[in-house]
Amino acid sequence: MASKKAFYFVIAVLLSIGIGSAVYRHSVDGIPLVPGTQTVNWTVEARVTFQAQGQPIEAALTLPEDPGFATLSESAASPGYGLTLARQDGARKAVWTKREAVGAQELYFTANLVQKAGAPLEEANEPAAPEPVVWAEGVDTAAQTLVDLAWDRSAGNLSYAQQVATMIFDKEQGQNVELLLGHYQPAELMVQLMRAAAIPARVSHALMLEDGRRRQNLVSVVEVYDNDQWHLFDPATGQSGRPDNMLLWQRASASVLDITGATDSRVTFSIIKDTRPALATAVDMMTAKGLASFSLYSLPLEEQSLIRGLLLVPIGVLVVVFLRVIVGLKTSGTFMPVLIALAFIQTTLLTGLVGFLLIVAVGLYIRGYLSNLNLLLISRISAVVITVLGIITAFTLLAYNLGLTEGLTITFFPMIILAWTIERMSILWEEEGPKEVAVQGGGSLLVAVITYLCMVNPLVQHWVFNFLGVHLVILALVLMLGQYTGYRLLELRRFRPLAGDS
């Protein structure tokens, strides 16, 4: 009983690690579950223009750090300027510097972004309580009236914010709202009304992503803090929540662009939408994070191709174990069908079947002659190996001269395995007769074909290479199949007469 418990514990550990790692690769690293999945890629170009006054220039542009988007790559075009990426005022910024500049100047910064679904605007540290609001002269009474009314209509921070946003948009309490809007912009007014109720809030600037748009400006939105998260409100529309195409460009810093030594500064944005394979996007994201060295994609392409083939072997092993233990098919050799299936991947199925049958048939005929020479086993096997090599060479030359280019791939068959297969079938022929040879040979080919069809499935190839934890799941399944002691499916035909009698 103790051994059974230990066995089930090992199975549970293998399944947990295997499935958990696959979930992690999908949810964190972004590896798609299905090959061919496409993802949306946004290319955003920020264009900074200003008039230089012949003085030293320092221009600091706030860069996006939106949890809802992942940055694939960044680039800048700034001839004659020095560029530094640094953190200032709690935000990441691109800082251009130049000793002297005169006239109209243009600076460009381009970012390639991929949207991450369902990423909340979490905050690790709770913001400090807002300081008391100092209203502009003559509007404090109107502001307090709005605060009191919204407070009475709300049940919490978010419902209070929704009431304030609705008042500003619909201009409810018209005279009071009109008076306040004469002194404040809608977003700034909403933040002031939130802070008057001791609720943390701030003005952020967002970019609405639309394909092909040029010279777009940022729009102001309000972030309201509640339950360890920031929630977005748009006082210009009275709506709460975050549209799918909204990119938060500036959040923590006080401004989007800070510039010294120039006038008439302006930032505009151009946007292009593109689609690309989700797998390529995930690999680029891992590379940007410095995690690519822990991925198979960090290997040279030649090694990647080799490992792709090797990682298909566990799939073949699982198929063979299932077909032999559960179904009850007989094969010549335990895992010879797996190796034959690997050869079929290189030769294609039809060419591989024809080549395998020709080589084995000719090899059995020659092996029958060698059996009359009473050779030692090692010498006989060696002779069969050399014979198989000669057969493969002869068939390759014949296929080339006949213009059958598919026949050239027959060289991918494993010679040693073919030699042992011929030896096994020859001995089986002598001991059990041709019927048993047909049963085991046909079973081997059937298992090899089924294994080949599983191996060439695009979904299987995608999973075994990109989700390495699936091999632990395969190992757990093989171990569980090893505990099976019931009837094989093909053995149930023995009970057919009993079923007919009933």
LOZAZA-713498 format. One record per residue (C-alpha): x, y, z. Coordinates in steps of 0.25 Angstrom, whole numbers, padded with zeros to 4 digits, always signed. Layout:
# residues N
XYZ ...
This chain:
# residues 502
+0000+0000+0000 +0011+0009+0003 +0018+0007-0010 +0004+0010-0017 +0003+0023-0009 +0017+0027-0013 +0014+0024-0028 +0001+0032-0028 +0009+0043-0021 +0020+0043-0032 +0009+0043-0043 +0002+0055-0036 +0015+0063-0036 +0018+0060-0050 +0005+0064-0055 +0005+0077-0046 +0018+0081-0051 +0015+0078-0065 +0002+0085-0066 +0006+0096-0057 +0018+0099-0066 +0010+0099-0078 +0000+0109-0072 +0012+0118-0067 +0017+0118-0081 +0004+0122-0087 -0001+0132-0077 +0013+0139-0073 +0022+0136-0085 +0011+0138-0095 +0013+0125-0103 +0000+0122-0111 -0007+0109-0109 -0010+0107-0123 +0000+0109-0135 -0002+0120-0145 -0009+0129-0135 -0008+0143-0139 -0006+0155-0129 -0008+0170-0131 +0005+0179-0132 +0004+0194-0130 +0015+0203-0135 +0014+0216-0129 +0023+0228-0133 +0024+0240-0124 +0028+0253-0132 +0034+0264-0124 +0035+0278-0131 +0040+0291-0125 +0047+0304-0129 +0062+0304-0123 +0067+0318-0119 +0082+0315-0121 +0083+0310-0106 +0087+0296-0100 +0075+0287-0102 +0069+0277-0093 +0056+0270-0096 +0050+0259-0087 +0039+0251-0093 +0031+0242-0084 +0030+0228-0089 +0019+0218-0087 +0019+0208-0076 +0005+0203-0077 +0003+0189-0070 -0007+0186-0081 +0004+0186-0092 +0017+0179-0094 +0028+0187-0101 +0035+0178-0112 +0045+0189-0117 +0048+0203-0116 +0056+0212-0126 +0059+0227-0127 +0063+0236-0139 +0070+0249-0134 +0082+0253-0143 +0092+0261-0136 +0085+0259-0122 +0090+0250-0111 +0079+0241-0105 +0078+0235-0091 +0067+0226-0086 +0066+0229-0071 +0056+0230-0060 +0052+0244-0055 +0040+0248-0046 +0036+0233-0044 +0035+0231-0059 +0043+0225-0071 +0047+0236-0080 +0055+0238-0093 +0064+0250-0091 +0070+0257-0104 +0082+0267-0102 +0090+0276-0111 +0100+0287-0108 +0093+0297-0118 +0082+0297-0128 +0075+0307-0136 +0062+0307-0143 +0051+0296-0145 +0055+0283-0139 +0049+0269-0140 +0051+0257-0131 +0045+0243-0133 +0043+0232-0123 +0036+0219-0128 +0031+0207-0119 +0025+0194-0124 +0015+0189-0114 +0006+0177-0112 -0006+0177-0103 -0008+0168-0091 -0022+0164-0088 -0028+0167-0075 -0016+0174-0068 -0021+0182-0056 -0015+0195-0052 -0009+0190-0039 -0002+0198-0029 +0008+0192-0019 +0008+0203-0009 -0004+0211-0005 -0003+0226-0009 -0002+0236+0001 -0015+0243+0006 -0018+0255-0003 -0015+0269+0002 -0027+0278+0005 -0032+0285-0008 -0030+0300-0009 -0041+0304-0019 -0040+0317-0028 -0046+0329-0023 -0061+0329-0023 -0064+0315-0027 -0062+0308-0013 -0077+0308-0010 -0081+0302-0024 -0070+0291-0022 -0075+0288-0008 -0089+0286-0013 -0084+0276-0024 -0076+0269-0013 -0088+0267-0004 -0098+0263-0015 -0088+0253-0021 -0085+0248-0007 -0100+0246-0003 -0102+0238-0016 -0091+0229-0015 -0087+0216-0007 -0072+0216-0009 -0060+0222-0015 -0063+0217-0029 -0078+0220-0029 -0074+0234-0024 -0065+0236-0036 -0076+0231-0045 -0085+0242-0039 -0075+0253-0041 -0072+0248-0055 -0087+0248-0059 -0089+0262-0053 -0077+0268-0061 -0081+0261-0074 -0096+0264-0073 -0094+0277-0066 -0104+0273-0056 -0105+0285-0045 -0102+0293-0058 -0098+0307-0052 -0089+0300-0042 -0082+0291-0052 -0081+0303-0062 -0075+0312-0052 -0065+0301-0048 -0062+0298-0063 -0059+0312-0065 -0047+0311-0056 -0043+0296-0058 -0042+0286-0069 -0051+0274-0068 -0041+0264-0064 -0034+0274-0054 -0048+0277-0048 -0051+0263-0046 -0038+0261-0039 -0040+0273-0030 -0054+0268-0026 -0048+0254-0023 -0037+0260-0014 -0048+0268-0007 -0054+0255-0002 -0040+0250+0002 -0040+0240-0010 -0026+0238-0017 -0028+0242-0032 -0019+0247-0043 -0019+0252-0057 -0013+0243-0067 -0011+0244-0082 -0015+0233-0092 -0014+0230-0107 -0026+0224-0114 -0020+0214-0123 -0026+0214-0137 -0019+0208-0149 -0014+0218-0159 -0016+0231-0151 -0006+0242-0152 -0003+0254-0143 -0012+0249-0132 -0011+0256-0118 -0012+0250-0104 -0026+0251-0097 -0027+0253-0082 -0033+0242-0073 -0035+0241-0058 -0029+0230-0050 -0036+0227-0036 -0030+0218-0026 -0038+0208-0019 -0035+0194-0013 -0020+0194-0018 -0024+0197-0032 -0025+0210-0041 -0039+0211-0048 -0040+0219-0061 -0051+0230-0063 -0053+0239-0075 -0060+0252-0070 -0061+0257-0085 -0071+0245-0087 -0075+0242-0073 -0071+0227-0076 -0063+0218-0066 -0054+0207-0070 -0043+0205-0080 -0046+0204-0095 -0038+0192-0102 -0031+0202-0111 -0026+0211-0100 -0011+0213-0097 -0007+0220-0084 +0005+0228-0088 +0007+0237-0076 +0003+0233-0062 +0013+0236-0051 +0021+0248-0056 +0016+0262-0056 +0016+0265-0071 +0018+0258-0084 +0029+0267-0090 +0039+0275-0082 +0048+0284-0091 +0058+0295-0088 +0065+0304-0098 +0053+0304-0108 +0039+0309-0110 +0026+0304-0117 +0029+0290-0113 +0018+0280-0117 +0017+0265-0117 +0008+0257-0127 +0006+0242-0130 +0005+0233-0142 +0000+0219-0141 +0000+0207-0149 -0007+0194-0146 -0001+0180-0151 -0002+0166-0148 +0009+0156-0146 +0010+0141-0141 +0007+0141-0126 +0019+0131-0124 +0029+0141-0130 +0023+0152-0122 +0025+0143-0109 +0040+0140-0113 +0043+0155-0115 +0036+0158-0102 +0045+0148-0095 +0057+0153-0102 +0054+0167-0097 +0053+0162-0083 +0066+0155-0084 +0059+0141-0082 +0062+0136-0096 +0075+0129-0091 +0065+0119-0083 +0058+0116-0096 +0061+0106-0107 +0060+0118-0117 +0073+0122-0112 +0080+0110-0119 +0085+0111-0133 +0075+0107-0144 +0082+0094-0147 +0081+0089-0132 +0067+0094-0131 +0063+0085-0143 +0070+0073-0137 +0063+0075-0123 +0050+0077-0130 +0051+0063-0136 +0056+0057-0123 +0045+0063-0115 +0035+0056-0123 +0040+0042-0118 +0032+0043-0105 +0020+0044-0113 +0023+0032-0121 +0026+0025-0108 +0013+0028-0102 +0006+0023-0115 +0013+0010-0115 +0011+0008-0101 -0004+0010-0102 -0005+0002-0115 +0002-0010-0109 -0003-0009-0094 -0018-0005-0097 -0021-0009-0111 -0011-0021-0111 -0005-0019-0125 +0008-0028-0127 +0020-0021-0133 +0034-0026-0137 +0043-0020-0126 +0037-0011-0115 +0040+0003-0120 +0045+0000-0135 +0031+0006-0140 +0036+0020-0133 +0049+0020-0141 +0042+0016-0154 +0032+0027-0152 +0043+0037-0150 +0048+0032-0163 +0035+0034-0170 +0035+0049-0165 +0047+0050-0174 +0043+0042-0186 +0028+0045-0186 +0018+0033-0182 +0016+0027-0196 +0031+0027-0200 +0035+0022-0186 +0025+0010-0187 +0029+0006-0201 +0044+0007-0197 +0042+0000-0184 +0035-0012-0191 +0045-0013-0202 +0057-0013-0193 +0051-0023-0183 +0047-0032-0194 +0060-0032-0201 +0067-0033-0188 +0059-0045-0184 +0062-0052-0197 +0077-0050-0194 +0076-0053-0180 +0070-0067-0184 +0083-0070-0192 +0092-0066-0180 +0085-0075-0171 +0090-0087-0179 +0104-0083-0177 +0103-0086-0162 +0110-0073-0158 +0112-0067-0144 +0101-0057-0139 +0110-0045-0139 +0116-0049-0153 +0102-0051-0158 +0096-0038-0153 +0109-0030-0158 +0106-0037-0172 +0092-0032-0171 +0096-0018-0168 +0105-0017-0180 +0094-0024-0189 +0084-0013-0184 +0094-0002-0187 +0096-0008-0201 +0081-0009-0203 +0079+0005-0199 +0090+0010-0208 +0085+0002-0220 +0070+0007-0218 +0075+0021-0217 +0083+0020-0230 +0072+0014-0237 +0062+0025-0232 +0072+0036-0237 +0073+0030-0251 +0058+0028-0252 +0056+0042-0248 +0049+0038-0235 +0054+0049-0226 +0045+0044-0214 +0053+0031-0214 +0066+0038-0210 +0060+0040-0196 +0061+0026-0194 +0075+0028-0188 +0068+0033-0175 +0064+0019-0171 +0072+0014-0159 +0081+0003-0164 +0084-0004-0151 +0069-0004-0148 +0066-0009-0161 +0076-0020-0160 +0071-0025-0146 +0057-0024-0152 +0061-0033-0163 +0068-0043-0154 +0056-0043-0144 +0046-0046-0155 +0055-0057-0161 +0056-0064-0148 +0041-0062-0146 +0039-0068-0160 +0047-0080-0156 +0041-0082-0143 +0026-0078-0144 +0024-0078-0159 +0020-0067-0169 +0007-0064-0162 +0013-0059-0150 +0023-0050-0158 +0011-0044-0165 +0004-0041-0152 +0016-0035-0145 +0021-0028-0158 +0007-0022-0161 +0006-0018-0146 +0019-0011-0147 +0015-0003-0159 +0001+0000-0154 +0007+0005-0141 +0018+0013-0149 +0007+0019-0158 -0001+0023-0146 +0011+0029-0138 +0015+0036-0151 +0001+0043-0152 +0002+0047-0137 +0016+0053-0139 +0013+0061-0151 +0001+0067-0145 +0004+0082-0144 -0002+0084-0131 +0006+0072-0125 +0019+0078-0131 +0016+0092-0125 +0013+0087-0111 +0025+0077-0110 +0035+0088-0114 +0029+0100-0107 +0023+0094-0094 +0034+0085-0089 +0025+0082-0077 +0016+0073-0086 +0027+0062-0086 +0025+0061-0071 +0011+0058-0074 +0014+0048-0084 +0023+0041-0074 +0012+0041-0064 +0003+0035-0074 +0013+0024-0078 +0015+0021-0063 +0000+0019-0061 -0001+0011-0074 +0010+0002-0068 +0000-0001-0056 -0011-0007-0066 -0013-0022-0064 -0026-0024-0071 -0030-0029-0084 -0025-0024-0097 -0036-0019-0107 -0032-0029-0117 -0033-0040-0107 -0048-0037-0105 -0052-0044-0118 -0050-0057-0110 -0063-0054-0103 -0071-0051-0115 -0077-0065-0115 -0082-0063-0101 -0088-0049-0106 -0095-0056-0117 -0101-0067-0109 -0107-0057-0100 
